[in-house]
Amino acid sequence: MLEKIFKLSANKTDAKTEVLAGITTFMTMAYILAVNPNILSATGMDSGAVFTATALAAFLGTLLMAIFANYPFALAPGMGLNAYFAYTVVIGMGYSWQYALTAVFAEGIVFIVLSLTNVREAIFNAIPLNLKSAVSVGIGLFIAFVGLQNANIVIGGSTLLQLFSVDGYNAAKGVEASFNNVGITVILALIGIIVTGILVVKNVKGNILWGILITWGLGIICQSSSRISRALFLQMQLPQLPVLFLVHPQLQLS
């Protein structure tokens, strides 16, 4: 069935390869479900509604791309445009998110109209190749920066590029965390980057997916160890309760 619909042999692939690629793509894109609501909620939008809209938009866009274009491309809300929408248009310029969202809707209609003609293609071809490459690199750097912030490798500061330290983290977040709380996140992230990089260099099939799964497994081990250690510590701190012997009145020692 899959062969008939997607012409896998003609595209020199098979169902196993496509399923593995799909899982890898999902794992690398799943961060959008957390980042997009986090960014857009700063404008006053409901984070739960944004989460649902993000998931549905990605699902429908990817499905339509597969059915009508037969391309293995996953589509999702852009991480550069949402930041521009939230921090520049709404917060910076002072427009309401409803007003800005109306502009996005109008822009989408214009884009569809242009796509039905050769105008969009002509505009795309008129953009210099080096500028196209620069845009891709810029978006990649932005996504990498978001990842570094979520992993606490990079924390707030005057330049927003301050490297992690417990004191710097506490000052930036206004909390009193310890290395055991937040430092392990940084270590796991660095281990994941190194492991994934090694797998990519070794050309291991499914390298990015394996890197994600290995890091996830290490995270579960660390979290379980932390809970066990905390439970043992609390048990050692509890005072020993006296042992009480309850004797039934009818049971008498002879």
Secondary structure, DSSP 8 states (H G I E B T S, - for coil): -HHHHH-TTTTT--HHHHHHHHHHHHHHHTTHHHHHHHHHGGGT--HHHHHHHHHHHHHHHHHHIIIII---------HHHHHIIIIIIIIIT---HHHHHHHHHHHHHHHHHHHTSSHHHHHHHHS-HHHHHHHHHHHHHHHHHHHHHHTTSEE-SSSS-EE--HHHHHHHHTS---IIIIIHHHHHHHHHHHHHHHHHHTT-TTHHHHHHHHHHHHHHHHHHHHHHHHHHHHHHHS----------TT----
